[in-house]
Structure formats: structure tokens, C-alpha cells
């Protein structure tokens, strides 16, 4: 059994858990994927890019939750709100997940 050399403080582990909890929904992960290649985008455009059964109200809820937890930032322009990724380092999670044998 391999022993990890990483030692996270309790405070750091709580922050990591909060981030993971915030993005732990397939639609939220799709939002990150869409914004990775094109940002800033408004809620309607994000819905169009995701497609399928995307509802504006549910998308707005996801975006607000991600913004409130500092995963996304927003900028208002008239009546529209445009979203971008707050820290693009969060995208490294996709590389990590891609290399995970559990998935």
C-alpha cells in the first residue's frame, strides 16, 4: 500500500470538500467544460451549449451556487449576467478524473 506524502490541514480539507461539493453535479461539471473553451457566457448561451433538457431556471440556480462558492465570477451587462471561471486551476480536476481508474 502506497502511503501519501500529502498532509492537508483540517482547514484545507474543509475548503477542498466545499469545492468538490459545489461542483458535484453533472450539469455543474458540464458548465465548467463549456466555460473552459468559451467565456464569458450568459445563462442562455450556456444552456444552448449544454443542450438536452436544459432549463434556464435550473441553470441559473447552478450558476448562482457556483458563483456564491467562488467557482465562477459574473459580470452584469444590462439585463444579462455573463459567467466566467474564477480560477482556471479548477479545470485540472478533469485531468485528475481522466486518469482515475475508478471512473
N, C-alpha and C positions, 0 to 999 in steps of 0.2 A: 504494500500500500504506500502510495506516494504522499509524503507529508508536505503541506503547503507552507511556503516561507512567508506568505502574506499574513499580516497581522493588522486587521482593521479595528479601529476604536469602536466602542459601542455607538458613539455619536455618528461616525461614518457609516456604520451598518444600518442605522435608522434612516439616514439620508438615502442610501442605496435602496433600501426597501421601499421608501416613499416613491422614488423614481420608477422602480420596477412595478409597483402597484399602479402608478399613474398610467403607464403605457401597456399594462397587461390586458389588452383587448385587441382582437384582430383589426378592428377599424382604426384604432389609435396607431397601431403599427403601420397600417396602410397609409395613414396621414403622413407619418414620418417618411415613408418611401416616396410618396408624391412630392412632398416638400423638399426632399433630398435633391431632386433633379430640377425643380422649378419653384422658385419662391420670390417674392411673397405672392400668396394666392388668397382670394376671398372664399367664403364658405361655399358658394355656388360652384365655383370652379373646382374646388377640392371634391365636391360631390360628383361633378361630371367626370373627373379623372378616376374616381373610385368606381363609379357606375353601380351596377347591380341594383340593389334595393336601397339606395341611399336617400335618406330623408333629411331635409335641411335642418329641421328642429333637432334631430338626434345628432347630426354632425356638429351643429352649434354647441350642443351640450358637451360633446367630446373635446372640441376645440377650447371651450372655456375652461374645462377641467385641466387640460394640458397647459393652458396659459397660467391658470391660478397656481399650478405646481412648477412653474418656471421651465417647462419643457419647450414651450412656444412663447413668442412675443407677438404683439399685434400693433398695428398702426391703422388709425382711422383716417379715411379719406372720404369726406362727405358722409353718406349713409353707410358706406361699405367699410368692413374691417378686413384688413389683409394680415395673414399669418405667415410667420417665418420660424425657423428653428432657432431657439435661443442659443444653444451651444452645439455646434455640429459634431462634437465629440460623441454625443449620444448615438450617432449613426454607427459607431463602432460596435454597437450591440448586434447589428446584423452580421458582421464578420464573425463575432463570437458565436452566435447561434448557428451560423452556417457550418462552423467547424465542430459543433457539438454532436456527438454520436447518439444522444438521446432523442434527437428530433429527426 
